[in-house]
Amino acid sequence: MNTDRNFDDLAERFQRKVYGGRKGEIRLAVLWRDLEELVPAIHGERPLRVLDIGAGLGQLAIRLAALGHQVVVNDISAEMLNMARQAAGEVGVSEQIAWHQGPFQELIDRELGQFDLVLCHAVVEWLAQPEQLLPALKDFLSEAGILSFTYYNRHALEYRNLIRGNFNLLKRETFVPDPGSLTPGNPLYPQQVLDWVEEQKLAVLGTSGIRVFSDYVTTQRGGNGVPESVVEMELAYSRREPYLWLGRYIHLLLGNC
């Protein structure tokens, strides 16, 4: 990847393929469960300062704004941001959110200050220089703040292709996805991300896998044909070893050491 990926041309497909079905439901269920358990101040009396970088359709930002928190939303895609703003308007919180369209690198110059909670989900794997993201996120994090960070798990990508017999794809020296695909160009190994976390002197407060089994199911038998049961079991196994490391995405909750 030579440039950071802009989803202007993928916004409608992203909404339909991810959040129009069970994939998005599982993602939001795991993320919100983790946030509620590890950031109890979400339901506290004091409003939190929240920054959502690469917010996409803005579901979590909107939910947090509806709880009374001060939310700043960023996305490089004007189309995604327009869709998020429309969704926020439908629940009456659009005016409570500060909207910033453009690359996350430009936020540093806006003097936004620091935040109690920083969200950055499924962004790093779309960047031309993914190693630059965590240092930028840490700059926005208050001393006692929490960073909610997800990345696309390369182990999961490889395992799924092993199951499906796509051996030639795995034998390539570099992974090159279809340019119109929702599969990112920079899937990451967990150890690579943990090395970055250590370099930034961040502590791992919690880890979950997102979609730890449902993406591998080829024949929907029994409970796999019942959407609410799939979500229930995804939540149940999302923190269990070794299943969490099979998650299509890995969710890390990070704080300053």
N, C-alpha and C positions, 0 to 999 in steps of 0.2 A: 504494500500500500504506500503510495506516494503522498497522499493527502488524507486528512480526517474525513470519514464518511458522513455525508449529509443525506438525511432520510427524506428529503423533499419528494423524491421519485418513488419512495417506498412507503410513505405514510399510510396510504389507504390499505395497501397489502399488509402492513404491520398490524394495523388495527383489526383487520379481518382475520388474518392467519394466527395471530398471537392472542389478542384480547377478545376476539370474537368466539373463542372456544376455551377448552379446558386448560391449554397451556398457560394462558394469562391468568386464569382463575387460580391455578396452583401457584404461580409466581407471586401473586398478590397475597394469597393465604399464608405462604411461608414468610414473606417479608413482613407482613403486618403482625403475625404471631411473634416473630423475633423482636420487632420494635417494641411491642407492648410489654414483653417480658424483660428486655434488657434496657429499655429507656422508659421506666415507669413514669417519668415526668410528662410523658405524652398526655396522661390523664390528670396531671397536676393542676394546681390553681394558677401557677405562673405561666404566661405565654412563653414559649420557646422561640428563639430565632432559628429558622430552618432554611437551609439552602439546598435546592435540588438541581444538580448539574446533569445535563442530558436527560431532562425530565420526560421526554417523549410525550405521551398522552396525559401525563400529570395526575394519574389516579391517586398516588400517595400524597402529593402536594395538596391536592384538592381536599382530601380527607383530613389532613393536618390543619389546613386553613379553616375547615368547618368546625374543628375543635377549638378554634380561637388562637392558633399560633401565627406568628409573623413569618410569612413564607416568601422566599425569593426563588423564582423559577428561571432556569436557563436551558436553551437548546439551540444548537446550530441550525436546525431546520425551522424555517418560518412556517412551513406547512404543518409540522407537528405541533408547534407552539399555537397556531391558530386553532387546531383541533382541541388542544388542552384548554385554551381560553374559552372556547365555546362550551366545553363540558363544565368548566368552573362557573360559567354564567348560568347554566341550567340549574345549579344548586345554590346560586346566589352568593358566590364567594370570589368572583373574578376581580372585583375591586379591592379585595383584601390581599391579593397576591401581586408582588412586583415582578413584571415579566421582562426578561432580557434575552433577546435573540442574537445569536452569534456564537463563535467558538469560545469554549471555556477559558482559553488563554486571555481573552480580552477582559474577563471579569476582574482580573487582578488590578487593572487600571481604574476600576470604578469605585474603589475605596468602600467596599461593602462592609468591611469590618469582619468580625469573627462570629461564629454561629455555634449554638448548642447542639445542633444536629445537622450533619451534612449527608445528603443522599447522593449516591452516584451508582446507578444500576445499569449494567450492560452497555457501558460506554467504552471502557478501556480497550476492548478487543476490536474496536472500529477505528482506532487511532493509528496514524502513521508512526508516531513515536510514543508508544504506550507507557514507557518507563517515566515519562514526564508528568503523568497524571497524579500519582500519589503525592509527590511533593507539593503540587499546586493545591490539592485538597487539604493537606495538612495546614497550609497557610491560612485556610478559612476556619480551622477548627479551634474553638476556645480551649482553655486549659483542661476543663472538665468535660469537653464536648465528646460526642460520639459520631463516628463515621460509619455509615452503612454502605457497604461496597460489594458489588457483585461483578463476577467476570465469567466469561464463557470457557468452560472446562475442556481442555484439549483431550484429556483422558476419556471423557464421555464421547467426544466426537470420534476418537479412534475406536473405542469399544463398539459403538453403534455400527461403524463401517466394517469392523471385523464380523459382527453378527450377520450383516447383510452381504458379506462376501465381496466387498469393494476393495480387494487387496491391491489392485493397481494404483488406486488413489493413495493408499497408505505407503506405497513404495516410492512415491515421488519425493524428491529432496525438499521441496517447498510445497506448502498447501496453498492452492489457488482456487477460491470458491467462484462460482458463477457470479458475475457482477450484478445480476438482478436478484440474487438470492438473499435470504435473511440469515444465511450462515456467514459469520464475520471472517475477515481476512487474518486476524491475529488471535486465534484461540490460544489460551495460556495454560501452561502446566502449573498446578498448585504450588510447587516448590519455587517456581520463578516468582510468583506473586508474594509468597511468604518471605523470600529474600528481599524484595522491595519493601515490605512491611518492616522488616528488621532494620533495613538501612535508614528508614524514616523514624526509627525509635517509636514505633507504634506497638501497642499491645493488642493481641487478639482476645476479645472478650466473649466471642461466640462464633460458631461456624455451623452453617446448615447447607445441605444440598437442595437444589431446586429441580424437580422432576428427576427423581432418583431411580424410578423404574418405568414410569408410564411411557416414556419415549421409546423404550425398547420392546414394547408389546406389539407383536404383529397380528395376533389373533385374540380378539377380546372375548375371553371366557369368564364366566362367573362374575365376580365383583368388578372386573375390569370393564364391564359393560354398563356399570352404574356410576355416573359422573361424581356424585357426592361421596361414594365409597372410595373412589380413586383419590380424591382430594384428602379424605380422612387418612388414608394409608400413606399418602405422600407426606403429610404432616407427621405422622407417627414415625416414619423411617428417615426423615430428613436430617436428623441429628445422630442417627445410629451408625456406628462403624460396622462394616466398611462401606455401607450403602451411600452415605453422604458424599463420598468421593466419586460416586457414579453420577452425581447430579449434572444435568446439562449446564447449570450455572452453580457456582459456589457463592454463598453469601457470607461475608465477613463483617462482624461488628468490631470496630477498632477504636481504641482510645489512646491518649498520650501516655507514655510510660512514666 
